[in-house]
Amino acid sequence: MAMTPEHDDTAIQQAAKKTAEGLLSGRPRTSVANDLAADGWSEDDANELVLGVEEAILEDADESDADESDDNGGGIGGWVTWIGVLVVINFLSWTFDWPFWIY
């Protein structure tokens, strides 16, 4: 985004926050960009900011989804499966009088 003199760091941060809130509430990009244009942003700068904020939101959501799937990957289901395998092997050892047991 070409930073114009009327958009200092504070103004950009406030606009980015307002944009994120608008997008997260489900408003369309064009509506959020129109709000920025009404606040004095050029149409190109407003659209560029909205797209940048939307991209950051989507990346954050993708990272959160990846973290959740990593956390739930092995979890309790893996332990239940492992214990089930041990029980089945021990049961078969007892049933067929095999000489080994797994404790």
N, C-alpha and C positions, 0 to 999 in steps of 0.2 A: 504494500500500500504506500502510495506516495504521501508522505506526511506533510501536510500543509501547516503553515504557521498557526492557524486557528485551532489545530488539534494537537495539544500537548499530551504528555504521557498520562496525566490524570484524566483528561477528556477521553482518551483512547481506552483506558481501563474502565471508566464508567460506561462507555458505549459497548465495550465487550461484555460487561456484566449484564447490561440491559438486553443485549442481543442473546446471550445465553439463556437468560430467564424467559425471553420470548419464545425461543426455539424449544426449550424444554417444556413450556406450557402447551406446545402443539401448534403454535401460530406458524403460518407459512413464511418462507424466506422473504418473499416479496413484501409482505406486510411489515416484517421486522425492518427490512431495508428502507421501506417508505417512512417508518418512524424515525430512522436515523437521518434520512434526507430532510424531514421536517425539523430536525434538530440542527440543521446547518451543514450536514455532510453532503458531499457531491454524490451523485448517483453511483458512479463507479467505485468510489471509496466505500460507500455504504454496502454495496453488493460484495465487494472484496472482503470487508470485515465480516459480514454475515457468513460467507462461505468459509472463511478461516476459522471462525468460532464453531461452525457446524462440524467441520473436519476434526477439530480438537475434541468436541463432544463425542463424535463417533469413535475416535481412537481411544478415548478414555473408556467408553462402553465396551469396546473390543477387548481391552486389557482386563477389565473387570470380569468379563465372561471367561477369558482364558484362565484367570486366577481361580475362579469358582470351579471350573472343570478340573484344574489341577488338584484342588483341595479334595474334591469328591471322587477322584479317580480310583484310589485304592481303598480308602476309608473302611467302613464297617463291612461292606460287601466282600472285600478281599479277605478279611479275617473270618467271616462266616464261611466262605468257600474253603479256606485252609482248614478250619476246624472240621468241616463236613468231610473233607478228604481224609483226614486223620481218623475220624469215626468210622468211615466206610472201610478203610484198610484194617483197622483193628477188629471190626466186626467180621470181615472176611477171614482174618487170621484166626479168630475164635471159631468160626463156622467150619472152616476146612482144616483146622488144627495145624496151621502153618507155624513154623518154629520162631517167627519174629513178631514183635509187637512194637508199635510206635506210640510213645507216651507223649 
